[in-house]
Amino acid sequence: MLTELNHTNCSSCCSSGNRIFTVIFMVALILAILLGNSVILAVFLATKHLRTPQGYLKTSLAVADLALGILVVPFSVYGEIKMLSINASMEEGGYEVLFVGSWHPCYLIGPVFAGCTLVSISTIFLLTIERSIAILKPLHKEVVITRRRTLLLILVSWTASFFLAMIPIISSHGGIVLEYNRCSRMCNYAPAPSSPAHVWQILLLFPAFDFSLLGGTLIINALSLSTIHQYTRRRKLLSGTDQEPLRVSFSDIKAAKTIGTLTIAFTASFTPIAVFVVGNVLGYQWCTFSFFAFWMLASNSCCNVIIYSVCDQRFREGARQIFMSFRCFCTRSSLH
């Protein structure tokens, strides 16, 4: 009965008309990811006063998101357009006509998607740690948070994330493979034929690791925001007195609130994926929900530029300067 229900759901969501709409959505998402994260990289790399440890972490986050727009989503567009052009069946195994040869492209695309997702989570965690030190220990901020340490942590984050992304393939000894999923329209981990049932449970490592980091991030953010609230109350009480004001800067407070918003947005976009993975391990196959879960997470890759634009005044100023410089360059070029 469950198999028939899944088959019906997938058949209804995978019609030719829906495929065209899906391709349009994917192409729009590619453009949004590339444009948004290119702006972030331009602002943080071209604006001198934003080349800080926090700026480097946000740059790392933008690179991870940009990789999705360059590799992961375009590959899904290729798959959908190819299926439309040959009018291939969406039934189980229908996508095999896309890939001819001994090497499957999903063995590159799948780890990139998983690795970049883990990089995003670990980078948001590092941003939260950096902001908590700036808020809780403002006098020690310059000593503890250095560019060299930040760059080292970024390198560790990328290395550990992609190693973790490869663990299901390495540790299962062929029990878990990567395939282009007909429901999610992405390269996903899947059990190999005749693989033991317990091998599939290795994938629980992802939600366990992710929610451990996200849980810690939320707790630290709550502590920082609570400290900011106490600081604001003390600042009002000390206004008009001769007592020494607290040393937490306004920019540190705004940055902490921005990181809190990033954390909430990423947690909301990642939670459906975790639910889907746990459901798969338990034996459920949610075709429509899998598409929603994976593409909600992918769509988060173009949201950071909106959060920075709304919450970060220095980012807005940097973006405005770059826009004015580009406008002046275009004007001079047209005159010549």
N, C-alpha and C positions, 0 to 999 in steps of 0.2 A: 504493500500500500504506500509506504514512504517513498519507494523508488518511483512508483507511478506518479505521485504528487510532485516529486522533484522534476521528473521528465516533463510533466504538464507545465510547471512554472517556467522551466527553461525554454520550452517550445514557444510559449506565449511571449517571452521577453526577448527572443532571438529572431524575430521575423525580419524580413528585408527592410521594412520601414524603420523598425527600431534600430537596426544596424546603422542605417544612414544617420539617424539622430545621434547614435552613440559616437560615430566618427566625427560629427560636427562638434559634439561636446569635447572629445579628446583633443581635436585640433585647437579649439578655443583654450583649453587648459594648457596645452603646450605653449601657446603664445603668452598666456598670462604668467606662467612659471618663468619663461625666458625673460620677459620684459621686467617683471617684478624683481627677480633676483639679480638681473643685470644692473638695475638701478641701485639695489642694496650694495653690490660689490663696488660700483662706481663711487657711491657716496662714502663708504668706509675706507676705500683704498685711495681715493683722490683728495679727501678732506683731511688735512694734517692733524687737526685737533681731535679727530675721531680714531686715529691710529693708536688705540689704547688696548689693554688686555680684553676689555669688554668688546671693543670693535673687532679684534681678531676672532673672538668666539662667534660673534654674529656673522662674520665673513665665512667662517667654517660652516655655519648653519646654512648660509646661502649657497655655498658650493654643493653641499649635500642635496639641497632642494633642486639646484640647477642640474645635477646629474640625472634626476628623475625626468626633467623636461628634455634632456638631450638623448637619453638612452631608453628609459623604461616606457614612458608614454608613447613616443614615436614607434616603438616596436609593436605596441598594441594597435596603433593606427594602421601599421603595415599589415598586421594580421587581419584586421577587420576589412580593409580595402581589398586584400587578396581574396578573402572569402566572398566578398560581394562580386568581384570580377569573375570568379569561376563558379559562383553560385553553389558552393560546396555545402554539404549537409552539416548541420550543427549537432548532429548526434555524437555520441561517444566515439572518439577516434576520427571525427570529421576534420579536425585541424591537422592531422598528420600529413595531409597533402601539402601543407605549407612548407614543410621542412624535409628536404631530401639530403641524405648524407649521414655520415656516422656521428657528426657533432651537432648537438641541439643548441640553438642560440639561447635557450632559457638557462643554460648552465652559466651564462654570463649575466643575462638580464636579471634573473631571480636573485642571486647573491647581491647584485648592485642595489636592487630595491630593498632587500632586507638589511643590507649593510648601511645604506644611507638612512633608513628609518632608525636604526640603532644609533648612528652618529647623531641624528637630530635629538634623540632622547638624551644621550649622554652629554651633548653640548648644552642643552637647556639645563641639565643638572649642574654643569660647570658654571654656567651663567648665574644660576641661583646661588651657588657657593660664593662666587665672586661678589655678588651684590650683598649677600648676608655678611661677609667680612667688612664690606664698605659701610654697612649700616650698623652692625653690632660692634665692630672694632675700627672706627674711622681713623684713629691715630696710627694704627698698624697697617693700614691699607697699602700704602706705598711700599712698605717693606715686604709684606707677604705676597701681594699680587704684583708680579713683575712680568714683563713681556717674555722673557726667556722661559719662565715656568709655564706661562700660558701656552706658548708655542709647543712646549714639550707635552703638555696635557692634551693639546689638540692632536698631536701625532699619536699619542697613546690611545686616544679615543677612536681615531680612524682605524688603527691597527687592530685593537681589540674588537671593534664592531664588526669588521669584515671577517675576522677569525671566527667570531661567534656565528656569523651568517653561514659559514661553511661547516659548522659542527654537525648539523643534521646529515649532510652528505658524507662527511668523513667517518663519523662514529656509527652510522647505521650499516656500513659495509654493503652498500647497494640496496638497502631496504627502503630508502627514501630517495626519490628522484625529483627532478624538476620538469614540469610540463606546462604547456600553454593551456590554461583552464578555460573551458567553453563558457563558464558562467561569469567569472570575474573579469575575463578578457585580459588576464595578466599571467606572467610566469609564476606559478606557485609550487610549493613543495607538495609531493603526493606520494602515497605508499606504492612501492613497486609491486608488480604482480606476485602473488604467493609469498609476500613478506609477512613476518610474524606480527601479530596485532600490537605487541608491546613496543615495537620499533616506532610506530606512529606517535607514541607518547613523548618521543624526544622533542617534538615541536612545542610541547608545553614549556620548554626552556625559554622560548621567546616571550610569551606573556608573563612568565614568572620574573624574568630579568627586567622586562620593561616596566611592569607595575611596581617592582621594588624601587627602581630609580624614580619613577613618577611619584610614587608615594612619598619617598624621601624628599623629592623636590617640592611637593605640595606642603609638607610639614615645615620645611625650611622657609618657604615663601610665607606661610602663615606666621611664623616667628618674626620674620623681617617686617611684615606689614603691621604686626602688633607693636613692634618697636617703633615703627614710624608713627603709629597712632599716639603712642605715649610721648614721643618726641614732639609731636604737634601740640599736644596739650601742655607740655612743659614750656614750649616756646611761647605760647599765649600767656602762661603764668609769669614768665620772666620778662615779657615785654614791658618796657618802662622802668625796669630795675637796673641796678648796677652789676648784677651777677653776670658771670661769663656765659655766653650762649653756648649751646651744644655745637659740636663740630661736624654734624652730618649736613652735607651740602644739599641744596635743593635739587641739583642734577642727579645726585645719588638716589634721592627719594623717587624722582620721576623714573629713573632707570629701574629701580626695584619694582615699581608698579607695572612697567612695561614687561619685565621678565615674568611677573605674576600673570599678566594677560596671555603671554606666549604659552606659559605652562597650562593654563586652563584650556586654551584653544587646541593645543596638541593632545591633551588628555581626552578631550571630547572627540577628536578625530580618530584617535587610536583605539578607544574602548570598543567600537564595533568589531575591529579586527581581532582583538583578544577574545571576544565572545564567540566569533566565528571559529577561531582555532580550537578553543575548548570544545565547542559543539562538534567539530569534525572528529576530534579525538574520541568523543563519546558516541560517535556513529551517525550524527545528523549531517545532512547535506542540504544547505540552504542556498539554492541557486541565485535567486533574486537578491537575497540579503548579502551574499558574497560580493556581488557587483557593487552594491551600496557601500559595504564596509571598505573594500580596497580602494574605491575611487573617492570616497570621503577622505581617506588618509592621503591619497595623492593630491587632492584639491587643497589640502592644508599647505602644500609647498608654495602656493602663490599668495598666502594670507599674511605672511610676515611683513611684507612691504606695507600693507594696509595698517597693521598694528603699529609699526614704527611711525608711519605718517600721522596717525591719530595721537599717539602717546608720547612721541619723542620730538621735542622742539628742535634739538640740535640736528637730528636727521632731516627734518623738514628744511632747515636752513641750508644744510649741505646739499640736499636735492635741488633746492632753489638756485644755489650758486652754480651747480653743474648745468642746470637747465639754461640759465642766463649765459653761461660760457658757450654752450652749444648753440644757442640762438645767435650770439654775436659772431661765432665762427661761420654759421650758415649765411648771415647777412654779408659778412666780408667776402665769402666765396661767391655769392650772387653778384656783388658789385664788380668783382674781377672777371 
